[in-house]
Amino acid sequence: MKYLFFTNTPAHVHLYKHAVRTLRERGHDVLVLARDYTCTVDLLEWYDLPYAVYGTCETSKGSLLSRLPAHYARAIRHARRFDPDLVFGMGGYAAHTGAVIRTPTVLLIDSEPASFDHTISTPFARAVLTPNTFRKDLGEKHYVFPGFKECAYLHPEVYDSNPSIRDRLGLDPDEPYAILRLNAFGSQHDVGKHGLSSADRRRIVERLGDDVTVFVSDEGGDADLETLSARPFDLHPALMHDVLSEAALLIADTQTMVTEAAVLGTPAIRSNSFVGDDDMGNFVELENQGLIHNVASADAILERATAVLRDDDRDEKWRRRRDDYLSDKVNLTDVIVDVASVRGHVDELEGLRQFGQPSRQEPAGSVGVGSD
């Protein structure tokens, strides 16, 4: 069979990379259609995945809108030439391309605020998959799995840590470090949202520097930290999860890396204007499980960061919580491969249930057809 995967952001590359490899190893033809956004293409090259670029997008707000017609035209042209049996993606590009070429599409969605994208994409999908923490009803084709999209690449069955990453960072074997991750807020679902101010960033770096080495990963590339002791994260982006796994703490105004930290058992503090009474279900769940902190102010960040960094039992405590929480969460790569094997007819699989229906209490990791 032939499968087409859309990767519009770096996170999408990680989501699908193991499934692409597995399907190719089983003799299927696979093509990844990529949007050249930040390091998306760099990751595809690093993992040696077969891809074609359908368009580019900057991190600035409004960069995407004027480019949409050309993006769609190229995506549809590539898709027609490849002629897939099934399309995978996370929104409008995949759903609309599948509709135009008359090919069933499976959407994997985890961002509740992207209501407009849900409205224009889900009617064209054969199936819509979300984490079970996703709190919006996307209709009769909506199925849920126990876990997060990050379980496709950071689940303990998939990911092995790389302690030698400290050598690449130029750190001593026991030298603690923290990561400050700054979002560009350039995506469609980020419109009207904001993260840490320049003053907040400086306060955080100055405070963390008293206890740990600080690395800054700045998606937008506009953080003014020149007079501070923080180091830029300048390794290949494919190594970020290794760096995150060994970190003492992540502070971020972005979303994905916070969930990644939780799945890795790394303490994380998240602060942006999404935080509040109507926050996304996965971040509410992770905080309830003691795996992340969601806070609204820089003062709260500094208070939580101090407590985490000065906790002598930090590493053991957070890894134990992670292991307990993930004990009944699926390896999402297995789910994606299984869904591919039944061409998106999700109701033929065990371990997935329709939104709002009670769980059948399948054994942990059981996803039915084609599981390894």
C-alpha positions, 0 to 999 in steps of 0.5 A: 500500500501507499501512505502519505503523511503531512508534517507541517511542523517539527513535532509532526516529524517526530509524531510520524517518523517511527511509523514511516520507518515501520511501514517502509520496512514492511514493504509499503511505499511512503511519502512525507509532504513537508512544510519548511517551517523552522527545523522540519526539513532538517529533521526529515533529513536527519532521520532519512525519511522520503519527503517532498516540500509543499511550501514554506512558512516563517515564524512571524504571525500572518506569514501563513495566510498569503501562502495557503493557495500555493501550499495547497496547489503544490500539496495536491500536485504531489499527492496526485503524483504519488497516488496514496491509499491513505493520508495522515495529517493533523488538519486542513492540509491533509483533510482537503488534499485527501478530499480533492484526490478522493483518498481517505484521511486520518487526522491525529489532533491534540490542540483543543484551541484550534477550533477553526481548523477542526471545523474545516478539516474533520468533516473530510476525515475517515477517522479523527484520533485524539488523546483521551484527555482531549475534551472536545467532541469532534463528531461520530468519527472521533476516536480516543487513545490513552496517552499523548501524541508524544507517546509515538516517539518518547514512550519507554518502548520507543525512546532510549536516553543518551547520557553522552549528550552531556559531552556534546553540550560541554558539561561535566558528568554531574553538572545540572542544567535547565532549559528555557524554551521560548515559543515564536507564537506564529501558528494559527492556534497561537493568534492572540496568545503570548508567552514570557516577556523579555523582562520575564526571560531575563529574571528567569535566566538570572535566577536559574543561573544561581543553581544550574547552567541554563540553555535557551532554545528560542524558536523565534530567534529574537530573545535578547539575552546577550548580557546574560550567562545563558548559553544558546541551544546550538546542537542539531534539533534532533538531539533536543529530546536527549538534552531534555531527558537529562535536564534538571528542569524545563521552563517553557512558554510553548506547549509540545516540549512541556508534554515531552518533558512530562513523558520523559520524567523531566520536571517542567514549568509552563507559562503562557496565556493559554494557562487558566480556567479553560486550559487544554485537557492534557496540561490539566491532566499532567499537572494533576499527576504531578508531572508539570506545573502550569503557572501564570506569572514569572513570580510563580515560575521562580518560586516553583523553579527554586523548589524543584531545583533544590529538591534532592530527590527530584530525579527519582521522584519525577521519573517514578511519577512518569513510570506510574502514569505511563504504565497504561498508555499506548505506544502510539506508533503501534496505533498509527501503524495499525490504523494504516493497516486497516486503511483508517477503519478505526472501528475494526481495531481494539484499544481505541474507543469513540469519544464519550464512550466508556473504556473497555479496559483493554490491557495496557499497550493493546491496540489490536490488528498488526501490533508488534 
